[in-house]
């Protein structure tokens, strides 16, 4: 089943992408949630026209995303966490904490656009990926430190 995404769907695609999905996933999740429409001839023409009209805006959005990536650069953030004697953390370090640390540095990144490369479980250095745009992804380095 082919659908046209109306919004970015993590792990599937970005807005206006035409993707093939299993029929149950399309009928029972994507269509009812308003995340996609069927990729029939009419909808494909509508999306092609919308993409053509929004092409110049897309360059600005990509430029803004690249600006945020340049602003992050090689910055290393410190994320405080409660730590036991063995160095393992209590609870979890979340993308919300990472987004707050970036916001404290003056960089606004939505927590939903952040994902850990490996789940932080102890004190140490880790990396996360910031998916700022379909063509702009940036690695964010951070240290988990004892609170």
N, C-alpha and C positions, 0 to 999 in steps of 0.2 A: 504494500500500500504506500503510495507516495503522498506526502503532505508538505505544505509550505508553512514554515515556522513563522509565527507572528511575533515571537519574542525569543531572546536567547534561552536555550535549554542546555544546561550543563551536561556535557558528555554526549550531546546529540548534534547540536549545531547552533548557528546564529540566526538572527532575524532575517527573514526573506530567503533563507536557504531552502532548497527542495531536497528532502531526505526521504529515504525508503525506510519504513518501520513495519513492524509486525502489525497485522490488522487489529488485534486486541489492544495493543498499546495505543494505537491511533484512535480507535473508537471509544475506548474506555477511559483514557487519560488525557491525551493531547487535545482532542476535539472538545470534550465537555469543559475542560479547564480554560479553554480559549487560547491555548498556546499554539494552535495550528489550525489550518483549513485544508480541505481536500485539494490536491494539486490537479484540478481539471483544467481544461483549455482556457476557460474564462479567467480563473484565478491566476493562472500563469501569466496571462497578458496584463492583468491589473498589477501584479507584482513587478513585472518587467518595466512597466511605465513608471511605477513609484520609485524603483531603483534608479531609473534614468534621470528622473527629476531630482532625486536626492543625492546624486553623485557629487555635486560640489560641496554639499553639507558634510558628506562622508570624509572628504579630505580634511576639513576643519576638525572633525571629531578625532580622526587618526592623529592629527597634529597635536591636539590636546592630550591624547593618551601618550604620545611619544614625549611630550613635555613633562608629564607626571613621571614617566620612566626615567627620564634624564634627571629629574629632581631627586628621585630615590637613589639613583646611581649605585655606588658601592657602600652606601650607608649600612651600618650594623646597629640594630636596635637591641635594647635590653628589655626583656620581659620578666618581671619578678613573679616568682611562684613559691608557694610553701613547699619546703623540701625536708625530707626525712634524713636521718643520719647516714643512710647508704647513698644519698645523692639522688634518689628517685623522688619525683614530684608527687604531691598529693593532688588528686583531682586531675584536671586537664588544662593544657594551654590551648586556648581557642583562637579562631580567626578574629573574633571580636576584640580580644586583647591586642592582637597584632594591628588591627585597624585603629584602635585607640592610640597605640604607640606611634603609628604613622601620623595620626591626627595631631598628636602632641608636637610633632616636628613640623607641622604645617602642611601635611600632605593628606588630602582627603581621598581615600580609597574605600569603596564599599566592601564590607566583610564577605559578601557573597562572591566577590571576584578574587578572593584569596583562597589558596589551598596549600596544605603542607605537602612537601615532597616526602618527608617521613615524619610520622607522628612523634612529637616531642614527649619523651617519657622520663627524662633525667636532665640534670644540669648539663649544659653544653651548647654548642653552636649548631644551628639548624638552618634550613632554607625553606622558603615558601615561594610559590609562583603567584604573581599578580597578573590576572588575565584582564588587561586594560582595554584591549580591542582585539578584534579577530586577527589582526596582523601584529599586534604589539603585546608581547608577554615579557615579563621582567622578573628576575629572581630577586627576592628580598631575603637578606641574611639577618638572622637574629640570634641572640644569646638568651638562653633561659638561665636566670640567676636566682640565687636564694634570696628570699624576702627578708 
